[in-house]
Amino acid sequence: MREERLVNIETKIAFQEDQIEALNKTVYEQQQKLERLETICEALARQLRALSDTGNDGLSTNERPPHY
C-alpha cells in the first residue's frame, strides 16, 4: 500500500512539473508578444505626434481645401 501511494505522489509531482513548464512557456510567449505590441504602440504614438505637430498642411479644421 505504501509503495502504491508513493508512486501516485511521484506521478502527481511529475504531472505538476510538466504543467509548470507549459505555463512558464506560455507566460514567456505572452511577454514576447506584449513587448512587440508595446513597440508598435510607441511607434504609432510617435507617428500621431508627428502628424499633429505638422497639422493639416496649414489648413484649419473649418477651412475648405483648395479643390472646392
ChimeraX commands (.cxc) that place a marker at each C-alpha (Angstrom):
marker #1 position 0.00,0.00,0.00 radius 0.5
marker #1 position 2.81,2.45,0.83 radius 0.5
marker #1 position 4.55,1.70,-2.48 radius 0.5
marker #1 position 1.37,2.48,-4.42 radius 0.5
marker #1 position 0.89,5.71,-2.52 radius 0.5
marker #1 position 4.47,6.76,-3.23 radius 0.5
marker #1 position 4.03,6.03,-6.95 radius 0.5
marker #1 position 0.84,8.15,-7.00 radius 0.5
marker #1 position 2.62,11.05,-5.34 radius 0.5
marker #1 position 5.55,10.82,-7.77 radius 0.5
marker #1 position 3.12,10.72,-10.70 radius 0.5
marker #1 position 1.33,13.81,-9.44 radius 0.5
marker #1 position 4.62,15.66,-8.95 radius 0.5
marker #1 position 5.76,14.77,-12.47 radius 0.5
marker #1 position 2.43,16.00,-13.89 radius 0.5
marker #1 position 2.71,19.24,-11.93 radius 0.5
marker #1 position 6.26,19.81,-13.18 radius 0.5
marker #1 position 5.04,19.37,-16.77 radius 0.5
marker #1 position 2.19,21.80,-16.16 radius 0.5
marker #1 position 4.51,24.39,-14.61 radius 0.5
marker #1 position 6.88,24.11,-17.58 radius 0.5
marker #1 position 3.99,24.58,-20.02 radius 0.5
marker #1 position 2.72,27.59,-18.07 radius 0.5
marker #1 position 6.18,29.14,-17.98 radius 0.5
marker #1 position 6.46,28.72,-21.74 radius 0.5
marker #1 position 3.07,30.38,-22.23 radius 0.5
marker #1 position 3.98,33.29,-19.95 radius 0.5
marker #1 position 7.26,33.76,-21.82 radius 0.5
marker #1 position 5.50,33.81,-25.21 radius 0.5
marker #1 position 2.90,36.27,-23.93 radius 0.5
marker #1 position 5.67,38.54,-22.61 radius 0.5
marker #1 position 7.34,38.49,-26.02 radius 0.5
marker #1 position 4.06,39.42,-27.72 radius 0.5
marker #1 position 3.44,42.17,-25.18 radius 0.5
marker #1 position 6.86,43.67,-25.82 radius 0.5
marker #1 position 6.24,43.62,-29.59 radius 0.5
marker #1 position 2.86,45.29,-29.12 radius 0.5
marker #1 position 4.38,47.96,-26.87 radius 0.5
marker #1 position 6.97,48.69,-29.55 radius 0.5
marker #1 position 4.24,49.01,-32.19 radius 0.5
marker #1 position 2.15,51.27,-29.94 radius 0.5
marker #1 position 5.12,53.52,-29.25 radius 0.5
marker #1 position 5.83,53.81,-32.98 radius 0.5
marker #1 position 2.19,54.64,-33.69 radius 0.5
marker #1 position 2.17,57.25,-30.92 radius 0.5
marker #1 position 5.29,58.88,-32.40 radius 0.5
marker #1 position 3.65,58.95,-35.83 radius 0.5
marker #1 position 0.50,60.52,-34.40 radius 0.5
marker #1 position 2.53,63.17,-32.56 radius 0.5
marker #1 position 4.45,63.92,-35.75 radius 0.5
marker #1 position 1.20,64.27,-37.70 radius 0.5
marker #1 position -0.34,66.52,-35.08 radius 0.5
marker #1 position 2.83,68.65,-34.96 radius 0.5
marker #1 position 2.70,69.23,-38.72 radius 0.5
marker #1 position -1.02,69.95,-38.56 radius 0.5
marker #1 position -3.24,69.66,-41.60 radius 0.5
marker #1 position -0.80,71.24,-44.07 radius 0.5
marker #1 position -1.67,74.69,-42.76 radius 0.5
marker #1 position -5.43,74.26,-43.09 radius 0.5
marker #1 position -7.66,74.96,-40.16 radius 0.5
marker #1 position -10.28,72.36,-39.36 radius 0.5
marker #1 position -13.06,74.54,-40.85 radius 0.5
marker #1 position -11.17,75.72,-43.93 radius 0.5
marker #1 position -12.07,74.09,-47.24 radius 0.5
marker #1 position -9.28,72.51,-49.26 radius 0.5
marker #1 position -8.30,74.33,-52.48 radius 0.5
marker #1 position -10.02,71.86,-54.82 radius 0.5
marker #1 position -13.51,73.04,-53.74 radius 0.5
marker link #1:1,2 radius 0.2
marker link #1:2,3 radius 0.2
marker link #1:3,4 radius 0.2
marker link #1:4,5 radius 0.2
marker link #1:5,6 radius 0.2
marker link #1:6,7 radius 0.2
marker link #1:7,8 radius 0.2
marker link #1:8,9 radius 0.2
marker link #1:9,10 radius 0.2
marker link #1:10,11 radius 0.2
marker link #1:11,12 radius 0.2
marker link #1:12,13 radius 0.2
marker link #1:13,14 radius 0.2
marker link #1:14,15 radius 0.2
marker link #1:15,16 radius 0.2
marker link #1:16,17 radius 0.2
marker link #1:17,18 radius 0.2
marker link #1:18,19 radius 0.2
marker link #1:19,20 radius 0.2
marker link #1:20,21 radius 0.2
marker link #1:21,22 radius 0.2
marker link #1:22,23 radius 0.2
marker link #1:23,24 radius 0.2
marker link #1:24,25 radius 0.2
marker link #1:25,26 radius 0.2
marker link #1:26,27 radius 0.2
marker link #1:27,28 radius 0.2
marker link #1:28,29 radius 0.2
marker link #1:29,30 radius 0.2
marker link #1:30,31 radius 0.2
marker link #1:31,32 radius 0.2
marker link #1:32,33 radius 0.2
marker link #1:33,34 radius 0.2
marker link #1:34,35 radius 0.2
marker link #1:35,36 radius 0.2
marker link #1:36,37 radius 0.2
marker link #1:37,38 radius 0.2
marker link #1:38,39 radius 0.2
marker link #1:39,40 radius 0.2
marker link #1:40,41 radius 0.2
marker link #1:41,42 radius 0.2
marker link #1:42,43 radius 0.2
marker link #1:43,44 radius 0.2
marker link #1:44,45 radius 0.2
marker link #1:45,46 radius 0.2
marker link #1:46,47 radius 0.2
marker link #1:47,48 radius 0.2
marker link #1:48,49 radius 0.2
marker link #1:49,50 radius 0.2
marker link #1:50,51 radius 0.2
marker link #1:51,52 radius 0.2
marker link #1:52,53 radius 0.2
marker link #1:53,54 radius 0.2
marker link #1:54,55 radius 0.2
marker link #1:55,56 radius 0.2
marker link #1:56,57 radius 0.2
marker link #1:57,58 radius 0.2
marker link #1:58,59 radius 0.2
marker link #1:59,60 radius 0.2
marker link #1:60,61 radius 0.2
marker link #1:61,62 radius 0.2
marker link #1:62,63 radius 0.2
marker link #1:63,64 radius 0.2
marker link #1:64,65 radius 0.2
marker link #1:65,66 radius 0.2
marker link #1:66,67 radius 0.2
marker link #1:67,68 radius 0.2
view
